[in-house]
């Protein structure tokens, strides 16, 4: 059976157990596919990459919301209004 691996770096679960930080470092800032019996079990994503991914997803959501509201009429308000 073939599996799509979405990273350039892979490691086995055994390698991850032996040296977790070394496994993360091997990805050089990018995710590492952790393999179980030569099939991807999960992706080990460094914190910086994970934060960037969440920021990007939030930006996509905000852009979609802005696009959806672009055709709505504008209502001007003052902060001092009751």
C-alpha positions as CSV (number, residue, x, y, z in Angstrom):
1,X,0.0,0.0,0.0
2,X,1.3,3.5,-0.9
3,X,1.1,6.5,1.3
4,X,1.5,10.2,0.5
5,X,4.1,11.8,2.8
6,X,3.8,15.6,2.9
7,X,7.2,16.4,4.2
8,X,10.8,16.1,3.0
9,X,11.9,14.6,6.4
10,X,10.7,11.4,7.9
11,X,11.6,9.5,11.1
12,X,10.4,6.4,12.8
13,X,8.6,6.3,16.1
14,X,11.6,4.6,17.5
15,X,13.9,7.4,16.4
16,X,11.4,9.9,17.9
17,X,11.5,8.1,21.2
18,X,15.3,7.9,21.3
19,X,15.9,11.6,20.5
20,X,12.7,13.8,20.4
21,X,14.5,17.1,20.0
22,X,16.9,15.7,17.5
23,X,14.0,14.5,15.4
24,X,12.4,17.9,15.5
25,X,15.7,19.5,14.6
26,X,16.2,17.2,11.6
27,X,13.2,19.0,10.0
28,X,15.1,22.3,10.1
29,X,12.0,24.2,11.1
30,X,9.6,22.2,8.9
31,X,7.3,19.3,9.9
32,X,8.7,15.8,10.2
33,X,6.5,12.8,9.2
34,X,6.7,10.2,11.9
35,X,6.3,6.7,10.4
36,X,4.9,3.6,11.9
37,X,5.7,0.5,9.8
38,X,6.6,2.8,6.9
39,X,3.2,4.6,7.0
40,X,2.8,8.1,8.2
41,X,1.3,8.0,11.7
42,X,1.5,11.8,12.4
43,X,3.4,14.9,11.7
44,X,5.8,16.5,14.3
45,X,5.4,20.2,13.7
46,X,7.8,22.7,15.4
47,X,6.1,25.3,17.6
48,X,7.1,28.2,15.3
49,X,5.7,26.4,12.2
50,X,2.5,25.5,14.1
51,X,2.0,29.2,15.2
52,X,2.6,30.4,11.6
53,X,0.1,27.9,10.3
54,X,-2.6,29.0,12.8
55,X,-1.9,32.7,12.0
56,X,-2.3,31.8,8.3
57,X,-5.6,30.0,8.9
58,X,-6.9,32.9,10.9
59,X,-6.0,35.3,8.1
60,X,-7.8,33.1,5.6
61,X,-10.9,33.1,7.8
62,X,-10.8,36.9,8.3
63,X,-10.4,37.5,4.6
64,X,-13.4,35.2,3.8
65,X,-15.4,37.1,6.4
66,X,-14.4,40.5,4.9
67,X,-15.2,39.3,1.4
68,X,-18.6,38.1,2.5
69,X,-19.4,41.5,4.1
70,X,-18.0,43.6,1.2
71,X,-21.4,44.0,-0.4
72,X,-23.1,45.1,2.8
73,X,-23.9,48.7,3.3
74,X,-21.8,50.8,5.6
75,X,-23.3,52.2,8.8
76,X,-21.4,55.0,10.4
77,X,-21.5,55.1,14.2
78,X,-19.9,57.4,16.9
79,X,-18.5,55.9,20.0
80,X,-20.2,58.6,22.0
81,X,-23.7,57.6,20.8
82,X,-25.9,56.1,23.6
